[in-house]
Amino acid sequence: MIGYVLKADIKHYFDTVNHEILIKILKRKVKDEKVIWLINKILNNYEMKIKGIGMPLGNLTSQFFANVYLNELDYFIKQELKIKFYIRYVDDFVILHNDKNLLEEYKNKINNFLINSLKLELHPDKSKIIPLRNGINLLGYRNFYHYKLLRKVNKRKFKRNFNWKIELYEDGFLSYEDFISNLKGWFGYAIWADTYNFRKNIIKRLESIKNL
């Protein structure tokens, strides 16, 4: 049996979050008007293209509000559509099913919900239904049935950054300890994919430059 995945992305998500809708959602749980006032100040302390629309990407509050906003989508998908295999990370989400036509139906219903309830819409180019055997690009990995790989673009980015840090080290602008410290975060991410040989080669190169 062939499985399929709806891999979806919300178009210009952070730029299109509606402040009025977000405040209404927050008021269901937050009854303190002073807190609501503060949230409004935070939301409006940002140069918006359209007043009352959008949030800055870098703010920690934006990450929190972004998840609160799309909690409405989670409820719609799980409670209304009764979809079992659903995963969301901020504005990226996947739905797994054996029936491609049903996924197409879900896609249309979800897009209608986003438009009517949250004033958002699915990205027309980045929201697709594909066979699971092709792998799913999610959270920096290319996920397959029994294994996952790093996305090629992420590996290329790492190699550029790694070579640049080698130059800094060789020129005396970066200590070996700081070099290793900077790599730890990336290794913590890469270890969850099938990268044993790739990481082994990096370690060999590190050992070789240390002995220069």
C-alpha positions in Angstrom: 0.0 0.0 0.0 1.3 3.4 -1.0 1.3 6.1 1.7 1.1 9.8 1.1 1.8 13.0 2.9 0.3 16.5 2.8 3.3 18.7 3.4 2.0 22.2 4.1 3.3 25.6 4.8 1.3 28.8 5.7 2.0 31.7 3.3 4.0 34.5 4.9 2.9 33.3 8.3 4.6 35.8 10.7 3.8 38.7 8.4 0.1 37.9 8.3 -0.9 37.0 11.9 -3.9 39.2 12.8 -3.5 41.0 16.1 -7.3 41.3 16.8 -7.8 37.5 16.3 -4.8 36.7 18.4 -6.0 38.9 21.3 -9.4 37.3 21.1 -7.8 33.9 21.4 -5.6 35.0 24.3 -8.5 36.5 26.2 -10.2 33.1 26.5 -7.5 32.2 29.0 -6.0 35.5 30.1 -8.4 37.6 32.1 -6.0 40.2 33.4 -6.5 43.4 31.3 -3.0 44.6 32.3 -1.5 41.5 30.7 -3.6 42.0 27.6 -2.5 45.7 27.5 1.2 44.6 27.7 0.7 42.0 24.9 -0.8 44.7 22.7 2.2 47.0 23.4 4.5 44.1 22.4 2.6 43.4 19.3 2.5 47.0 18.2 6.2 47.7 19.0 7.1 46.6 15.5 7.1 48.4 12.1 4.3 46.7 10.3 3.4 47.0 6.6 -0.3 46.9 7.6 -1.4 48.1 11.0 -2.5 45.3 13.2 -1.0 42.6 11.0 2.3 40.7 11.5 4.9 39.9 14.1 8.7 40.2 14.2 10.5 36.8 13.5 13.2 37.2 16.2 11.1 37.9 19.2 10.6 35.0 21.7 7.1 36.3 22.3 6.4 35.9 18.5 7.3 32.2 18.7 4.9 31.7 21.6 2.1 33.8 20.0 2.6 31.9 16.7 1.9 28.6 18.4 -1.1 30.0 20.3 -2.5 31.3 17.1 -2.2 28.0 15.3 -3.6 26.1 18.2 -6.9 26.9 16.6 -5.7 25.0 13.5 -4.7 22.0 15.7 -8.1 21.8 17.2 -9.8 22.0 13.8 -7.6 19.2 12.4 -7.8 16.9 15.4 -11.4 17.6 16.7 -13.3 18.6 13.6 -11.6 16.6 10.8 -10.6 13.8 13.2 -7.2 13.4 11.5 -4.9 10.9 13.3 -1.4 11.4 11.9 -0.7 15.1 12.1 2.5 16.9 13.1 3.0 20.6 13.3 6.1 22.8 14.0 5.1 26.5 14.0 3.7 27.0 10.5 5.0 23.8 8.9 2.8 20.7 9.2 2.3 17.3 7.7 -0.6 14.9 7.5 -0.1 11.3 6.7 -2.7 9.0 5.0 -3.0 6.2 2.5 -5.7 8.0 0.5 -4.4 10.7 -1.7 -7.9 12.0 -2.6 -8.8 12.3 1.1 -5.6 14.4 1.7 -6.6 16.7 -1.2 -10.0 17.1 0.5 -8.3 17.8 3.9 -6.1 20.4 2.2 -9.1 22.3 0.8 -10.9 22.2 4.1 -7.9 23.4 6.0 -7.3 26.2 3.6 -10.9 27.3 3.9 -10.6 27.2 7.7 -7.4 29.3 7.7 -8.9 31.9 5.4 -12.3 32.2 7.2 -11.1 31.8 10.8 -7.5 33.1 11.0 -7.2 35.2 7.9 -4.3 33.0 6.7 -3.8 30.7 3.7 -1.7 27.8 2.7 1.3 28.5 0.5 0.2 27.5 -3.0 3.7 26.3 -4.0 4.9 24.8 -0.8 1.8 22.8 0.1 1.8 19.6 -1.8 0.7 15.9 -1.6 3.6 13.5 -2.3 4.2 9.8 -1.9 5.9 8.9 1.4 8.6 7.0 -0.4 9.9 10.3 -1.7 10.7 11.4 1.8 9.5 14.4 3.8 11.5 17.6 4.2 10.7 18.6 7.8 12.8 20.3 10.6 16.0 20.2 8.5 15.8 16.5 7.8 14.7 14.5 4.8 12.6 11.8 6.5 12.0 8.4 5.0 10.3 5.3 6.4 13.2 3.8 8.3 15.9 6.5 8.3 16.5 10.2 7.8 19.1 12.3 6.1 20.2 15.9 6.5 18.9 18.2 3.8 21.5 18.9 1.2 21.1 22.6 1.6 21.9 22.3 5.3 25.0 20.2 4.7 26.3 22.7 2.1 25.7 25.5 4.6 27.5 23.6 7.3 30.5 22.9 5.1 30.9 26.6 4.2 30.7 27.6 7.8 33.1 24.8 8.8 35.7 25.8 6.2 35.4 29.5 7.3 36.0 28.5 11.0 39.1 26.5 9.9 40.5 29.6 8.3 39.8 31.6 11.5 41.5 29.0 13.6 44.5 28.8 11.3 44.8 32.6 11.3 44.7 32.7 15.1 41.3 34.4 15.4 39.6 31.3 16.9 40.9 29.0 19.6 40.6 25.2 19.2 38.3 25.1 22.3 36.0 27.7 20.8 36.0 25.9 17.5 34.9 22.7 19.2 32.3 24.5 21.3 30.8 26.1 18.2 30.4 22.6 16.6 28.7 21.0 19.5 25.3 22.4 18.6 25.5 21.3 15.0 26.6 17.8 16.1 23.6 17.7 18.5 21.3 18.3 15.5 23.2 16.1 13.0 23.4 13.0 15.2 19.6 12.4 14.8 20.2 11.7 11.1 22.2 9.0 9.3 25.4 11.1 9.4 27.9 8.7 11.0 30.5 8.8 8.2 30.0 12.5 7.6 30.6 13.3 11.3 33.5 10.8 11.4 35.2 12.7 8.6 34.7 16.0 10.4 36.3 14.7 13.5 39.3 13.4 11.5 39.7 16.8 10.0 39.6 18.4 13.4 42.2 16.1 14.7 44.5 16.9 11.7 44.3 20.6 12.1 44.9 20.4 15.8 48.2 18.6 15.1 49.4 21.3 12.6 
